[in-house]
């Protein structure tokens, strides 16, 4: 075929048939219409400025279907569940591609089709992701669409008029087409103190000293019993952890943070990988402080580990490609991300023909590959309690966050520490709220603040409640069913709840009850999340050092499950060093640990309004709840369980 230029559709036929066909030798193939990727409700609400200039550079990712998915699911179960065989027999990327990626002939056919339009292609080593680069004009022809420049909520982007079409032989293996719409849909899962508190802070730190009244890395390590691992010399040496993010890092920020807290970290330990051209210049608007905290927190927990930061554009193709890039490179043993969107948004876009039905599955495929290769993956569960859609759709229905909803990641939830455990607590010193408001670690939910509405300057409790909807993301997925490791776990199917809010008017508003009863419910069979929790409440929160903040890079009063995912990432590096190798996908193992004697987790099984995420609360006698999952870990015990479970034959009999 060298030297012969064949039009795209005919080139595809030639590759699939193994022959070279002269141009126009056969009629054009019938085409299949595919749903495009992520976007706002473009046709209804976006302003259309005109056709996208034909020479505009465009990136599109073709996500392919996993082959033999049932066999892959069984393989993951056998290699990650203690007592199964072959436990911890992880695959290389090449082995994964050969067994579960698309065939070389299929890959070649798809690449050849787009090359026929002058579009270049990069095939990921897993044979599941093909990133295409070309111009708007070339993609218009290849997909039979017209890209248009649009505006929505202050963002400028392009999106197609009409659904993309490709020949059947391309469509048959395609799960999702991402990037024809390059709207930026994702938000980081970070939360800060209310403005009424921030305006009264007196010590935000200076150029050399971090703020006071926050949880330091040393205090965090002491509280969750990590310090004994450090005393044994386990700092995560020899491990590499990855951060997936949609905003660029200021490289010197983490080093300054670690030095201020006297963390013994190598300043050259961080490397950056720009995916799909990167995330642009660091900025506060883009969320670079999120990236800073991800690296700072994970690196503080595992000071001996190396860190690779995968920076991608805030688009559907960028986020998915960043995961596939990190996982198919297979250089990191653990991975975390603190960005997401609600399942409600995804379902709405699918219903309006603006989201590929395979979109959530695209992330899930990446996480399945990670599990098969022994990479531990952690994703933040969100910061609006049981109401993830409130943040991006403004709706008041129960909902959870994607991609933390995948059954193949460890979803990271949040707790609140006892206020007396945090020196100079902001609520006590700034607002005059007594420390007795939280006396033991509980699910993070700001309902405990609402009765103090006068301290916040609010006219009544209802107004403060509707203004402070924040807590540990949790609940049940409507996209993914309950995974095998949650079967039979006490608390999964039946839950307790405190209905402060009752949605009204098509889930666009709600009525408030300040003294709700405890009610029981039954899950619809969806994946329960989160899986495990750590401190995430800004009132018992942390500091961030980021130069995008301006003249004083130190900033206090931060929290959110954004902190928990990278902290678990760092803990995973410690677990891997203790175990002498990758412990792999956590969930099948930690759910087993939690159900045996002397569990390494403290479950949040106290029912009522003193332990909830604004809806879900604990259930006495259970090991899991939809606000905090299995609860919070004792890390030294968890390390022992992971180390002992490496020998699965003896797992049934081991005790602490």
Secondary structure, DSSP 8 states (H G I E B T S, - for coil): -TT----HHHHHHHHHHTS---TTSS----EEEE------SHHHH-EEEEE--TT-EEEEEEEE--SSHHHHHHHHHHHHSTTSTTTT----HHHHHHHHS--HHHHHHHHHHHHTTT-EEEE-TTSSEEEEEEEHHHHHHHHT-EEEEEEETTEEEEEEES-EEEEHHHHTTEEEEESSS-----EE--EE--HHHHTT------SSS--SSS--HHHHHHHTT-HHHHHTT-S-TT-EEEEEESS---THHHHHHHHHTT----TT-EEEEEETT-S-S--TTTTHHHHHHHHHHHHHHTTTSEEEEEEE-SSHHHHHHHHHHHHHHT--SEEEE-EEEEHHHHHHHHHTT-S-TTHHHHHHHHHHHHHHHT-EEEEE--SBTTBTHHHHT---S-B-EETTT-TTSEEEEEEE--GGGSTT-HHHHTT---GGG--S-EE-BTHHHHTTGGGGT-SSHHHHHHH---B---EEEEEEE--GGGTT-TTSSEEEEE-SEEEETTTTEEEE-TT--EEEEE--SEEEE--EEEE--GGG-EEEE-GGG-S--EEEEEESHHHHHHHHHHHHHHHHHHHTS----SHHHHHHHHTSSS-SEE-----STTSBSSSEE--TT-S-BTTTBT-EE-HHHHHHHHHHHTSGGGGGG---
